[in-house]
Each structure stands twice: as C-alpha cells, then as structure tokens.
Amino acid sequence: MQHISPLTQRTAAAPAVRPGARLGWLDALRGIAALVVALHHFDVLRMLPFGGTVWRNFDMGLFGVMLFFIVSGYIIPASLERRGDVRAFWIGRIFRIYPALIAAFALSIMMLPAGDGSVALLRTGDNLASLVANGLMLQDLLGVINGMNVTWTLCYEMIFYFFVTALFTGGLHRHSAPIAAGLAAVALAAGTAVGTQLLGAEMGSARQLVLIVTPIVLVGLAGVLSGRRSLTRAGALVLAGVGLVLVTLNSRAPAFETWMIFATMFAGTVVYRAQHGQLARVPALLSCGFVVVAGAVVGRLYNHGEALDRTWSAGWKAWSIAYLAAWALFGIGFLMREHRFPRVLTWLGAISFSVYLLHIPLLRVVEPLVGVPPQPSSTLGRIVWTAIFLGVVMVVSYLMYRLVEMPMQRLGRRVQKAADRRWPRSVRTVAGTPATDGPGPAGAGTDAALSGTSRA
C-alpha cells in the first residue's frame, strides 16, 4: 500500500481555491500600498481639516513601504523555491525591475528640469558614481544620492534578494522564523548606536566605495547566473556577504529601521511557510508576534531627535502606528485571501510598480500646469486636483505597464530559455529543492503576483 504523508493528505483534502481569488489579495495589498504612497507624496493630509493630527500620529509613507516589504517577504522566497532555479529567479527579477526603472528615469529626466530634486540621476556632480550605484540598486547603502526619491526601498529589496539566494543555496531557507526574530532583536539592541555610512567616511568618498563594491557584486551576480551549482553557491555567498557589510556599516537609515525592514520581510516569509505547512503555527506566531511588537517598540525607543531626519517621519507615534497598521492590513488581506477582491484594486496592484516609480515626477509635471501650489482653497478644488493627479498617474502607469513591463517580462522568459539552451545547468536542483514548471505551493501565477512587489 502506497504511503501518503500527512502533508499530502491535508493538501488533497483542502478545498480548491478559485484561481481568480488565489493571489488577488496580494495584488489588492500592493495596489493599496502604491495608492497610499502616492497620496502621501501628494501631501493629501494638507487638504484635510484633521490632517495635521494624522501626520503626527500616522506616517502614510512608512505604512505603504512596510506593507510592500511584508508582501515581498511573503512572495519572493516562494517564487525562488517554486522555481528551484536561482538563475531563472534572477533573470526574472532583472527583467521585472530594470526595464521599468530605466524607463521611469528616462521619462523623468526628459520631463523635469535639471533643478528638480525629485530626480537626481546624473545630476549629482559625480555621474559615474550616480549611474553605477543606482544601476546596482545599492545607492542608499553606498552613500550615493538616490536617482529618484522613492528608489531607496529598492536597495533593501536587492539586499533581501542577496540574503534569500544565499539561504536557499545553502539549504537554510526554511529557518525564516529564527531569522526574523533574530533580526528584530538586533533592531531592538542596535537602536541608533551603530553609526551610519561608516565605510564611506573611512574611504573619504562614496566613489571609492562604489568602485570597490561594484566588481565584487558583479562577480557574485555572475556566479548566481552561471547555472553551475558550485559557482551559484559561491556567488550567493559573495552577494550576501557584501549585503551584510553594507547594511551593517553603511546604511543611511538608522540601525533600528534597517534591521526592522529585514525582520519584517522575513516575517512575511514566516507567514507563507506557516500557511503551506512548512512551519508549525506556534513558532510562526511567536516569531511574527515578536517582530510586530519589536517594530512598535523600536519606534517608541529610538524614533525621535536626530533619527527623525533619517526616517523622514514626524515622531515615534507616526512610526509605530503606521508599522502596526501595515501588519493589520496584511493580516486582514491574508484572512480574506480566498475571496475575490474588487477588480480596481487588483488592477492597481498590477500597475503598482509603475505607479510607485512615476507618481512624484508626474506630480512635478502636472503641478505647474494647473497652478499648484498653492493648494486649492475650496473643497471642490481639492477634490478636482486630487482626481487630476490620480488620473494622470493611473493612465501613464498603465501605459508603462503595458508597453514596458509586460513585454520585458515576456522577453525575460525567452532569455531564460535561451540561457538554459546555451549554458545548460549542471544540476536541476539547488539545496535539494526540485525545480518545477508546474503550479507551486503558492499556486499558478505566483511569479506574476510577485512581479510588482516592493516598491514604496
């Protein structure tokens, strides 16, 4: 008689989930996060009679950022493990992020005058450092001005990819719970005591650090793209090592924020593992609970004084309440994951990366055309101005999604297949995890759902 494992029995007995509902909750959360971040930079609170109170007690930008990070933590490792193929994962990431990022930079530079500070790429006085650091998506950790205001979060996404890849190739990817709790503990202990951008100060300039880090990162990327097991592992270790050094010694953000970002992403992974039977519920709840509490506590302990200039927030309440709210909304979405969400939210989730990248440049373009600032004084004027801004952002973002993001993702899949033909992988598995082209534990469409995460 064939033996059937308890996990297989549970999976077989589980009721089928409607395909449209399966990942709609992730799209909806991304859509909400992108909308909130756009409205935050739109300064919508200035238009509300109670906006000042909200601003002091709730940071909309941090809320959107942390919601993005939780979603990324949930789905990024799932995509890598579903594929079981590090090279395919990285090719997918490259073609998902870089074409839209390059297009956003090109559009912004063409639309905005040189004096507009919202786009600083090639406008810092050191074009080489600016181009290389932003090209690596490590600029915020190399002491280089962000090419666009919002792209600082992409640095933490990139380092998360480094960490996840190294854990996966080393067979340690299932240890998300202790990693998340440990990083939260580091955030609580480090606070603001760890100096920021120490490496750049020691070397005298950001350019020297960029010139040292760049070849190391390129060697690591060559390794993970090689398709060879030993080179993949070596490359992943190189990337993780560089990432760890940079976030420890050269982050712009204070230590508590830096480590809470990574604790939050790994806690998102814990939720995924518990959901799919890879982790027992009790340790998952303990780990996530500790991360959530730590996220609120670090705000109370450290987010005041000089730290506010680096977290860009109004005070500890603004940080802590926003952090808790991000987890609360993620929890609501998770509990409702088998339900269909409004199509407008799932559509907004699909274009969320473009919304995230383009909303500030588009705001700067539209403002002078409609005579803003100052903000409209009448309620009707404020509603119309908000509608104009959101309408322009949605239309342009949708066009970039259709004309840039989707074609480039298709091209990425073709490049991946061509790479497999030209440079066959020496092994079909990495760290004992089988590769599969069929539906993974997160269901069909996981990679599509993954595509727009992260960006606030």
N, C-alpha and C positions, 0 to 999 in steps of 0.2 A: 504494500500500500504506500502510495506516494506521501511523503511528509510535507505538510503545509505549515509554514511558520505562522505564529500568532499575528505578526505584522501583515502577512499576506491575507490572512483571514479577515482582519479588520478592514484592509483595503478593499477586498472583494465585497464585503458586506456594506461598505459605505454607500449611501445613496449618490447617484450621479448628480453632478452639479451642472446646471445649464451653461453651455460654452460661453454665452454672452455675459454671464454673471461672474464667470470664474476669475477674471482679472479686472473686471470693471471697477472694483473697489480701489485698486491701485491707481488706475487712470483717474478716478474721481479725486483721490487724495492729491495726486500730482497737480491736477487742474486747480484745486482749491489753493494749494501752496503757491503755484505760479500767480494766480489772481491776487492773493494776499500780498505777495512781494511786490507786484506791480502797483497795487494801490498804496502800499507803504511808501514807495519811492515817488508816487504821485502826490504824496502828502495829503491823503484824503482826510486825515484826522483834523487838519486845519479847517476843514469845511464843516465839521460837526460841532455843535454847541458844547458837547462834553468831551471833545477830542483831546484837550489838554490832560484831563484826568486819565483817559485811556492811555495816552502816551507815557505818562509817568508810571503806569501800573501794568502795561502790556505792550511788548515790543513786537509789532506785526512782522517786521523783517526776520527777527530771530525765530518767531513761530513758524514762518514759511520755510526758513532754512532747516530747522530741526525736523520738520515734517518730511522734507525732501531727504534728509540724511537717514531717517528711520526707514523710509521706503527703500532707499538704496541698500541699506544694510539687510533688509529682508530679501531683496530680489537679486542683487549682484552675485553673492556666493551661490545662490540657487542656479543661476544661469551657467556659471562656470562648472558646477558639479553636474548639472544636467548634460552638458556637452561632454564632460570628461576630457576636454581637449583645450589646453592652455593657449595654443596658437590660435585656434578658432575664436576663443574668447577675446584675445587681444586684437585680432583683426576686426572683429565685430565692434569692439569699443572704439578703435581708431576711426573706423568709417562712420560710426554713430556720432562721435563728438566733433572731430576735426573739421569736416566739411561745413557743418552749421556754424562752428566757431569762426572759421576763416571767412565765410560769407557775411557773418554779422560784423566782423571787423572791417571788411571791405566796404560794406554798406555804410557803416557808421563813419568811417574816415571820409567817404565821399559826401555824406550828408552834413557833417558837422564841421564848423570852422576849427582852425588849429588851436584856438584858445579855449575850446570847450574841454573841461577837465574830465568829462564822463568817459572819454576815450583817450587813453594815454599811449597806446601802442605807437612806437616810432616817434613819440613826441616827448621823450624824457631827457634828451641830450646825449643819451648813450643808446643808439639804435640797435647795436649788436646785442647788448645785454637784454634790452627790452624784447627783441624778437626771439632770441634763443630761450630766455626764461619763460616767456609766455607760450612759446611753442612747445616747451616741455610740460606746460601747465603746472609749474612749480614756483612761479614768480613770487607768490606770497611767502614762500619759505626760503627764498634766495635774496630777499631784501630788495627786490625789483618792483617798481610800481605796477599794479595790475593794469593790463592793457585795457580793461573795461571794468567799471566799478564792481560788477557782480561776479567777475570771474575768480574772485578769491576762493569761493567754495570749490571750484574745480580742482584746486590744489589738494584739498583734503580728500576729494573723490579719488584723485590719482594715487595718493599715498595709500588709500584704502585698497585700491586695486593691487598695489605692490604687496601689502600685507596678506590679502586674501590669496593671491597667487602663491606666495611663499608657504603659507599654511597648507594649501591644497597639495602642492608638490611634495611637501614634507609629511603628508598624511596626518596633519594636526588640525584639519579644518573642522572636525566635529567638536572641538573644545571651545566653542563660542561662549558658553556660559561663564567659565572662569576667566576668559579673556575680557569679556565685557565688564564683569565685576572688578577685575584687577585694574583695568584702565580707569574705571570710576574711582577706585581707591587712590590711584595715582593723582587724579584730578583733585580729590579732597586733600591729599597730603601736600601736593606741589603748590597749589594756590597761585600766588603771583611771585613766589620766592625765586623761581627759576628765571634767570634773565632772558630777554628776547634778543634775537638776531646777534648772538654772540659770535658766530663764525664770521659774519660779515665785518663786524667790528675788529676782530683779530686780524683779518686779512687786509683791512684798510679800504676795501671797496667791494661792492656787490659783483662787479665784473669779474674779479679774480675768483670769487666763489663760483660764479656761473661757469667759468672756463674749466674749473676743476671738476665740478659735478656733472657737467654735460657729457663728457666721454664715458664716465662711469655709468650713467643712466643709459646711454646708447648701447654700451656693451651688455648691460642687463637685459635691455629690450631685445637685442639680437639673440640672446640666449633663449628667452621665452618664445620667440618667434621661430626658433630653429626647427622645432619638431623632434628634436633629439632629447631623450629623457635626461641624460646627464647634464647637457647644456641648459635644458629648461630649468632644472633644479638649481644649477649654479646661477643662472640669470635671475631667477626669482629671489634667491638669497641676496644677490647684489642689490637688487631693487629695494628689497625690504630693509637691508642694512642702511642704504642711503636715506630711505624714507625715515627710518627711526632716528638717525642722526639729525636730520633736518628739523623734524618736528620737536625734538628734544632741545636743540641748541639754537635754532634759528627761526622759530615761528614768530610772526608778527603779533599774533594773538597771545594773550596771557596764558600761562600753562593750564589753568583750570578750564578755560574754554577749549583749548586744543585737545586735551585728553578727554573732555566730555564729548566732543564731536565723535571721536573714535569709539568711545564707550557706547554712545548712542547707536552708531551704525552696527556694532557687533551685537548690541541688544536686539536690534531689528532682526539679525540673523538668528538669534536665540528663539524669537517668536516663530520664525519659519521652521526651525528644527523641531520645536515642540509640536507644532501643528502637524508635521509629517512623520511623527513617531520616531525621530532621531534623537530625542532628548526627553527625559521624563518631565512631567509637568511641575513637580515640586522644585527641582533645581532651576528650571526655567523661570518659574515665578519668583524665586528668591533672587536670581541674577537680575532679571528685569526690574524687580521691585527695588533692589539696591541701586541700580543705575538711575531710575526715575527719582528716587529720594536724593541721591547724590547730586543730580542735576539741579534740583531745587536748592539744596543746601549750599552748594558752591556759589550760587548767586548771592545768597544771604551773607556768606562769609567774605567773599572776595570782590564782588562786582560793585565797587564804589571807589571814589577817589580817582587816581590816575588810570585805573583799569578801565574806566568808562570811555576814555579816549581811544582805547584799543578794541573794545567790544561794541562800540558805537550804539550804546544803549543808555537809557535815562537813569537807571539805578537797579538795585538788586531785585525789587519787585517786578520791574519790567522784564528782567531776565527770567526769574524763577517762574512767574505766572505763565509767560509765553512758553517756556520749556514744558511745564506740566500740561498746558493746553495742547501742545503738539502731540504729546503722548495720548492725551484723552481722545483727540480726534482720530488718531491712528487706531486706538482701541475700538472706537465706535465703528470705523470702517471695517476693521477685522471681524467684529461680531456680525456685521451685515454683509459679509463677503459673498454669501450665496444669493443675495438679492440683486436685482438689476438696479443700476443707478441711472439718474437722469442722463440722457444722451448728451446734453450740453456739457456735463461735467466730464464724461469720458472723452468727448471731442476735445475739450480744453486740455485734458491730460495728454492727448496725443500731440498737441502742438505746444506743450508746456515748455520744452527746451527753447524753442524759438521765442516764445513769449518772454522767457527769462532773459535771454540774451538781448532782445531788441527793445524792451519797453522803455529803458532810460534814453537811448538815442532817439527813439521816436518821440518821446516826451519833449526832448530838447528841440526837435524839428517842428513839432506842432505848436508849442507854446507861443512863439512869436507870430505865427500865422493867425492866431485867434486873440492876440493881445494879452496873453497871460505870461508872467504875473503883471499886476496883482490878481489875486483870486477873485472870481466873481462875487459880488456882494449879495445878490439875490439867491434865494433857494433854487429857483428855476434855472438861473445862470449856472449854478454849481452842478446841477443835475445834467444840464446840456454839456458842460465842459467835461464832466466825467464820462458821459456817453461818447463824446467825440474821441477822447483819449483811448478808451477801451475799444471802440470800434476800429480805430486805426491800427492799434496793436494786434487785434484779433485777425484782421484782414491780411496785414503784412506777414504776420507769423504763420498763418495758414498757407500763404503763398510760398514762404520759405520751406515749410514742412513738405509741401507737395513738389516743389521744384528742386529742392536741395536735399532735404533729409531722406525722403523715401527713395529717390534714385541712388543716392550714395550708399544707403543700406543694401540695396539690391546689388550694387557694384561690389560692396564688401563681401557679399556671399559668393559672388563669382570669383573674386580674388582669392578667397579662402579655398575654393575648389581647385583653382589653378595652382595654388601653392601646394596643395596636397598631391596634385599630379606631378608637379615639378620636383618637389622635395618631400617625398613620402615620409610620414612619421615612422620613427624606428619602433614605436610601441603604440598600441591602440588605447592603452590605459595610462593614467598618471596617478600615482599614490594608491593604486589598487581600485580606482573608481572607473567602471566601464563607461566608455563613450556610447552615446545613443543618439540617433536622429529622430527617435520617436518621442511621444509625449513623456516629459519628465515628471518629477514629483510635483512641480508647480503647474503642470498641465500644458497643453499646447498653447503656443503663443507667449510663453514665458519671456523669450528674448524680445519680443515686440513690446511687452509690458515694461521690460527693463529699460527700453531704449530712452525714454525721456526722463529717467530719474535724475535726481541730484541737483537740481540747479537752482539755488536761491542765494 
